[in-house]
Amino acid sequence: MNLGPFTYPTRAAAPAHRSRALVGTAALLFLAFGAAACGATGPKAATTPAAEAATTPDNAVTATGDPSAAGGGGSVPNASPVAVPAASARPAATSTQWPQLTWYTPQELGKKQSDPARIWRRTPAGDWQVVRTGNPGNGTVAGPIAVSPDGRRASWMESSARRLVISDFDGTKQTAVPTDGPLTCAPSWLDAERVLYGQGTENDWTLIAIDADGTGRKVLATHQTKCPTVSGGWVAQFDDRTVDIRTERATGRVIKPRIPSGLVIDRVAAVSADGRTLVLSTHVPNAGECGCGWRFRNYRVDAASGAATELAPLESAWTKPTGHGQAIAAVIAADGGLVVQVNAGTPADDRAKYRLVRHAADGRVLSNAAVTVDQGWGGLLG
């Protein structure tokens, strides 16, 4: 998965800020919309013990079959899936085994000694190992940095010039790509070799794909009203009730998730590599649309039928409009199980509070684990 999936407009000459979020699929600007509404030298071997609940927490809410907006979740019977391109799937994550996970933390500035950006791997034993460090961006970033799915490259919009920069994760071997227009969409990675970015103006975006070495430029779409979400090689656009997905080489299709009435989609957390499954965050709108007071409800959606299975919240308190529990990113297993990066904080918090939650195919919480890195911001690469 590309980190993170949510992209947003950046101004070409905007000043650089401390990196607090990632883009890519990932392209993640973590909960920016909610907050706005509310006001190294080679691999380093290290392990950190993970705090993990091996079974469903006592206060976790079990999904039910009630599809109403007031219900606790559940699913709608699946229709026969249509044929989609074959793609390799991740191994099934059983109730006793976590898949290997990759996590990214951005460079953190403002300390006596700035922490470098890091790529972490979570082993089946639950340890987090640093496998790569670097300083992509080097203080020239306008907006978040997008990290490739394999953690080997990074891309960003440069603040001092109208250009996209692509580099190795350590910041070397940079390729600069000029951009046009007063605004750009933060870049995302379609795969480990290819970047998607947007340029233009509000409500009129041109989406462009390009190889990491600056060649192979291709216009994917014009006159788009929003910056896209990218996950699993799929480019997604969404509104309150529908999601449109396409690949670079295939025409798009519109998915109408069968979520309860009264809910609106606020994020595409993941699309599986074969395009069969989506993970969505939705919420119940409130007065003023302040994300800090939303009730988030997350769903696994069958792309062919639109059938939606609600993912039980990790905490029973999250069934109330507290602003907790939004799905940020996800890894989709072959058996329908999920590992979801959930924000245990709210969009109004100054620092994210992430948990990794494993769900069964029926939405039940199987287990959860802390992200054991000394930094609030970060996200799943896959």
N, C-alpha and C positions, 0 to 999 in steps of 0.2 A: 504494500500500500504506500501511496505517496503521502507524505506528511505536509501539510494537512490539507484537507480538501477544500477549505473555504478561502476564496480569494476576495480581494477588495480593491477599490481604486486607490492609486497612489499618485501624487503630484510629482512631476519630474524634478522640480526644484525644491521639494520639501526637505527640511532639515532632518538629519539623522537623529534617531532616538534610541534609547536603550532597548535592545531586542527582548521583547517579552512574549513573542508568539512566533509561530511558524506558518509557512504557507507551502502550498504544493498540494496533493491530495493532499493530502492531506491533507502546502498552501493553507495553513490554518491561521486565521486571526481569531484567537480564542474569544468568542462571545463578545466581539466588538460591538455588534448591534445592540445587545442587551445592556452593556455598560453605557453606551451612548444614550440609550433611552432613559437610563437612570441618571443621569448626570455625567602545540605539543610536538614531540619528535617520535613519531611512530606509535603503534598500538601500546596501550598501557594495560597491563594485567592487574585487575583488582576485582574483588568480590565484596558485595554488601549483602548481608542477610535480608531476606524479604519477609515482611510481616504479612502473614496470609491466614485467612480463615478458610479452613479446608472443607467446611460444609456450609450449607445454607445458614446464614445468620438467623437467630431466633426472631429478629424484628424485620426480616425481609418479607416482602409481600408476594404471595404466590399469584400468578396470573390466573384469571378465571375466564369463562367462556362468554361473559357479558360484553357485547360489542357496543354498548351505549356509552355516551360521554361520561356518564356518572359511574360506570362500572370499573372493575379492577383490571381490565385487560382481557387477554385471550386472543382467539384467532377466528378467522372465517375459513370454511373449508376451501382447500385449494382446487382450482380447475386444472385440467390437463395442460402441462406446460407446452409452449411452442418450441420448435427446434431453434437452438441458438448455437453459435460457434463453440466448439469444444475448447476447453482451457484446463490447464493443470490446476488442481484444487489442493488446498492445504490439508495435511493429515487431520483426521478426525481427532477432536479433543475430548477424551473420555472423562468420566467423573473423577478419575484419579490422576490425570496427566494434563499439564499445561503444554501448549505448543511453544516452540522457541519464539520469543518476541524480540523486536528491535525497537529501541526508544532513543529519542533525540532530545538533548537539552541544549539550548542556545548559549552563546557566550554571554556571560553576565558581567556588565560593566558597573562602575561606580564603587568598587571596593578598593582597598589598598593594593590588592593584587587581583586583577581581573581573572575570573575563571574562564578557561577556554570552552568552546563548544565541544560536546562529547556525543559519541554514539555508544549506546549500551546494548548488551544482549542479555536476555533473561534465560537462564538455563532451566531444564526440567526440574532441577533440584531447588529452584527458587532463588538462586544467586543472580545478582546483576554484575556483569563484567564490562569494563570499559574496553572497547575494541578499537576506538579511533578518537583522536582529539584534533582540534584545529581552530582556526579563527577566520572562517569565511566572512566576507563582508569588509573586514578591516576598517570599520568606522565609516564606510561610504554608503550605508544602506538607507534607502527611503522605503520604510515598511519592513515587513517580515522577510526572513530568509526561507527559501524552499529547499528541502534536502531530498535527494533522490532516494528511491525505495531501498537501494542497497547501501545507503549511507556513505557513498564514496564521492558524491559531488554535491554542489550547492549552487543556487542561482538567486539573484536578487535584482531589484531596480536600484540604480545608483542615484544618490541624492544630488550630486553636483553636475550631472550631465544626463541628457535624455538617452539612456541606453540600458539594456539588459546585460548583466554580467553573469557568466557561467564559469565555475572554477572547480578544481578538486576541493575536497572538504577542508584541506589545510589552507586554502586560499591561494594556492599556486596554480599555474597553467590556466590563467584567466583568458576568456574569450569575451569580447565586448560586441554587442549587437545594437546598432542604433535603433531608436524607436521614434515614431511620429505621433503628433497630437499632444495636447496639454496634459492628458492623464493616461495612466497605464493601469492595467490589472496586475496585481502581484503574480509572479510566475508560479507554475505548478509543473510537476513531472508526470508525463504520460507513462514513462517507464524509466529504466536506469540510464537511457541514452538520449531521451527526447523531452524537450521543455515546451509547455504551452504558456503563452502570455497574451495579453490584450492591450490594445491601444485605441485611443479615440477620445470621446467625450461622454459625459453622463448620458445614459440611455441610447448610446450609439457606439458600440464597441466592435472592433475587428479582432477576431481571435486567430492567432498565428502559432503554428508549431515549428520547431527548429531543432536540429541536432545539437548536441553538447559542444561540438566544434564549430558551430556557427553556420554550417551548411544545411541543405535540405529544407529551406524555408517553404512553408506551405500555408496558405490562408484557409482556415477551416470554416469560418463563418463571418458574415458581416452584419451590421445593423442589429447587433444584439443589445438587449436592454439592460442586461446585468453581466457582471463578471461571473465566470463559471465556477463550479465545484468539480474537482478532478479526483477520481479514486479508481484503482484497479485498471487503469488505462481508459476509463470511461469519462466523458465530459458530460456533466449534469447541469441542467438549469431547472429551477423549481419555482412554483408560486405557492399559494396557500394550500392547494389541494392536489396538484399534479406535479410530476417529475418527468422531464424529458432527458433521455440519455442517448449518447452516440459515441462511437469511436472515431478515430481519425479517418478510418477507411470505410466506415459504414454509415448509412443514413440513420437518422434518429428515430426513436419510438417514444410515444407518450405513455406513461404509467399513471394510472389513477388508483392510488392506494385506498383500500377499503377501510379507512380509519373512521372512528365515530364522528358523527356530525358535531360541529362546535369546536373541533380542533383545527389548527393550522400548522403547516410544516414550517419549521424554522431552520433545519439543517439536514443535509445529506451526509451522514457520518461515514458511510462506506457503500461501495458497489463491488460485488464479487467480480473476479476476473472474467467469468463467463457471462456476466450480465444478468444472471438469474435471480440474484438476491440483493436487496438494498437494506440498509439500516438507516432509519430516519429518526430525527428528534422532532416532536410536535409539542404544542402547548395550548392551553386554554387562554384565549386572549383576555386581557383585563383593561380597565380604564387607564389610559395613558400609555399602554403597551410597555410597561417597565419590566424588563427581564428579571429583575431581582424579586418580582412577585409572581412570576409565572409558575404554573404547575406543569412541569415537563412530563411527557409520556413518550417513551421510546418504542419503536416497532421494527420488527423484521418483516420485510415485504417481499412477496413473490412477484417478480416482475411480469410474469405471463398473465396471472389472474388478478393481481392486485390484492390478493388475500394478505391480511396483516395480522401478525401475532405480536401482542404486546409483551414487552420485556418487563418483568416484575422489577419494581424499584428496589434498590439495595436497602433503603431505610423506610420503615412504615411512615415516618413523618413526611416523606416526599410525596405522599398521596395528597398532600395539601399544597396550596399555592405559596411555596416557600422560596422558589427560585433555585432549588437544588436538583441535581440528578440529570442534567442534560448529557446526552450521548455526543461525544466529540469526535471519536474515531473508532474503528472496529476492525477486527480480524475475523473473517468468515471461514469456518471449518467445513470440511467435506460432508460431515454428518448433520449440518444445519446448526450446530452449536456456534457460539460466538464468544469472543473476548472483546469487551467494549470498554473503551476509555471513557469514564464518567467523571463529570465535575461534581465533586462532593461539596463544593462551595457554591457561590452564586455569581451571576455576571457582574454584580456590583463590588465583589471582593477585589482587593488590591493584588491578591496572589491566589493563583489557582490551587485547588486541593483535589488532585486526581486520584481515583481508584481504578484498578483493573478488575472488571467483573466478568465472570464466566457464566454464560447462560446456556441452558439446554435448548433444543430445537423448539420446545413448547413454551419458551420464555422464562422458565424457572431459573432462579439464581442457584448455581452449583457451588461457587466459591468466589472469593475476592481476594485481592492482594494490594498492598501498598506499592506505590512507585517509590522505591527506596533510593532516591537521589536527593541531594541537599539543594533543591531548587524547585520552586513552585511551578514554573512554566516548562513545558515540554510536550512530547506527544509520540504516539505510536507511528513507526514507519511501516511495520508489518509484523 
